[in-house]
Amino acid sequence: MSVSARLAELGIELPGVVPPVAAYIPATVHGDLVYTSGQLPMVDGALPATGKVGDGDGLVPADQAKELARRCALNAIAAAADVAGGVDRLVRVVKVTGFVASVPAFTGQPGVINGASEVLGEVFGEAGRHARSAVGVPVLPLDSPVEVEVVFALG
């Protein structure tokens, strides 16, 4: 099944490509790979949540951050498809790197980035299995709780 057919089956409509917030491009092709820049969980040009991930008042709960990571991955698919000439040219997810702006006591970064990994698996099936890093950081651009970058293979 093509990626576009799978997206339709899942009822997922890819967002528009998020415009860069600094001096870079959203994705680039090199050989048979597409590298995305770090994608924030932007929705209609804004972050749905800001701040650090953790437990407690004023913090972004891990389950919400996981949903934000899912949005980051969808933004990454959109950016990659834009430079690749369409979503069906993306044939495999190679690598995911996820960053979680979290309080020092929070150690659930892998669970948060599962939001990205799981949607990539839903969309790409077996070809969505990938190598991955999930890293805790003190702060991300625009005070985003999560940022995800993805490397895709072209076919």
N, C-alpha and C positions, 0 to 999 in steps of 0.2 A: 504494500500500500504506500502511495506517495505521502510525503510529509504534508502537503496541502490537503490531501484527503483525510489524513489522520487528524489534522487540526480541525477540519470541518466536523468530523465524527465526534470529536471531543467538545465541540461547541466553543472552541477557542479562536477568537479573532485577534490576530497580532496587532499590537499598537503601532502607531507611527514611530519612525526612528526619532529617538530623543536627540535634540540638537546638543552639540557639545557645550559645556559650561566654561571651557578654557581653550587653549591652543592645541587641539588634537582632532582626529577624525573618529567617528563612532566605530568603524571597523576597516580592516585592510586585508587584501588578498596577497598572499605570497606563495607562489607555487600552487600546490593543491590544498592549501590551508587558508582558512579565514580566521583572523585574530580579532576579537572585539576588544575595544577599550573597556575599562571598568564601567559597568552599567549600574546606575542607581535605580531605585524602584519608582521612577517618575510616572505619574498618572496625570495626563493633560497638563504637562509642564510644571507640576508641583510634586513635592514629596508628601505622601499621605501621613507620614510620621517622621519625627526627628528625635535625636537623643541617643542615649546609650541603652544597650540591651542588658537586662538583668531583672532581678526580682525586687520589687519594692515600689514605693510611691515615686512618681516622676520618671520611671524607667519604662522602656519598651519591653513588654513581655516576650518571651522566647517564641510563643506560638504566633504572635503578630509579626515578629521579625522573620519567622519562617515563611509566612505569606508574602512578605516584602521581598524575600530572596526569590520566591517563585516569580514575582513580577520582574525582578532583575533579569532572570533567565529568559522570560518572554521578550523583554527589551533587547536582549542579546541576540535572540533568534531574528528579530526584526532588523537589527543593524547588520547582521551577517547576510541575511537574505537580500538586503538592499544592495550590497556591493558584489554579491555573488551572481546576481541576475535572476534571483527568485529562490524561494524557500526549498523547492524541490532539488536544487543543486547542492543543498546541504545533506550529505549522506551519512555522516557520523559525528558524534561528539567525542572529541579527543581528550580535552582537559578542561576542568573547571577550577577556577581559583576564587574563593569566597572570603570576603573580609567582613568581620562583624565588629562594629564599634561597641565595646562592652566594658562594663565595670570590671575591676581586677578580679573579683571573686567569681565571676561568671565563667564557667568552663564548658558551656553547651554549644560552642560554635559549630561543631559538626551537625548537630540537630537542626540548627537554624539553616545552614546551607543545604540541608536535605530538601528544603523547599525548592531550590533550584534543581538539584539532582533528580528529584522525583518528577517534576514537570518535564524535564528533558527525557526521562525514561518513558513517560506517557506519550510524548510526541514522537520520539524516534525509536521506541521499542528497544530491541537488543542493541541497535546501533547507538542508543543513548547512554549505554554504560561507558563510564569514563574514569580517567585518573582525576584525582581531586586533592586540593588543599583547602582547609578551612582555618582561618587565622583570626585571632582576636587582636584588635588594634585600639588605640586610645581615641581616635577621632577619624572621621571620613569627610569627604567634601560635602558642603552644605549641611553638615551635622546629620547626614544620613546614617541610619542604623546599620545598613548593609550595602555592600557593593559586590558585584559578581562580574568576572570576565570569563569568556568561553573561547576555546579553540575548536573549530569545526573542520572536518575534511570535506573537500568538494568531490563531486562525481560527475 
